[in-house]
Amino acid sequence: VMALVTILYGFLMYLPQQDMKRLLAWSTITQLGWMFFGLSLSIFGSRLALEGSIAYIVNHAFAKSLFFLVAGALSYSCGTRLLPRLRGVLHTLPLPGVGFCVAALAITGVPPFNGFFSKFPLFAAGFALSVEYWILLPAMILLMIESVASFAWFIRWFGRVVPGKPSEAVADAAPLPGSMRLVLIVLIVMSL
């Protein structure tokens, strides 16, 4: 129950955020709820849920690190973390633009990104256990709704921030240092 409350509360709290780091912080709370949910399912004897939770911890570490680095890179280059002021990132700063896309798809569990290989086992374990423990079925339905809504929300921000004509803040962006570009590339690869 606590895992479900954490997931839904974190989701509702990141919806109004316009500061990229605040959005990611609330998203992290949601993702921690997913990890806790998987560990909770493992109490019922589901090895798949335990393995999915462990994979979730590792995969989330890479994808969320990538997302926070993208936020830091945009803040460094553009002087702002406010999503409405960041438009056309792909045109001026292609690496953070690609990083934003990969991180959003990985965090929301879209195949073939790493998040899928940890979120899908949790869904499989939850639905398998719901045959024996009927109370899990409404929880699984809520989690499916949250997962689809999270995907839609991150894709919405992707569509507003990454493509298009660069905003003033993005058009005047400073170049990224080589070390930051290198770490972005490594984290993009690790999130695939």
C-alpha positions, 0 to 999 in steps of 0.5 A: 500500500505504501509503495502504491501511495508513494508512486501516485503521490510522486506522480501527482507532485511532478505534474505541475513542476516546470523546473526540470530538477524539481520534476526529476526529484519528484519523479525519483520518488515515484521510481523509488515507489516502483522499487519498493512495490517490486520488493513488496511483491517478492514477499509473496514469493515472486522471484521475478519481482525481486529480480525486477526490483534489483534491475529497476535499481540499477537501470534507474540509476543510469537513466535518472543520472542521465536525466539529471546530467541533461538538466545540469547541462541545459542549466550550464549552457542556457542559464535556466532549468525552467522547461518552458524557457527551453525550446529547440534544444536539439538544434543548438545542443543535440547531445542533451536533446538526445539524452533527454529523449533516451532518459525519458523513454528509459525512465518510463519503461519503453522497449528497448530501453533499459527501464523496460527490462525492469518495469515489465517484470514487475507488471508480469509478477504483479498480474501473476500474483493477482490471480491468487491475491485479488487485491493486487489487481486494482493496484496493478490497474492503477500502476498501468494508468500511472505508467502510461500517464508518466510516459505521456507527461515526459513525451509532452515535455520532450515535444516542447523542449527538444524539437523546434525553433530554439528559444532565446535561452537555447539560442544563446547557449554556451558550448558544453565542456568535453567532460560533460559531453563524454559523460552524457554519451556514456550514460546514454549508452548505459540507458539503452 
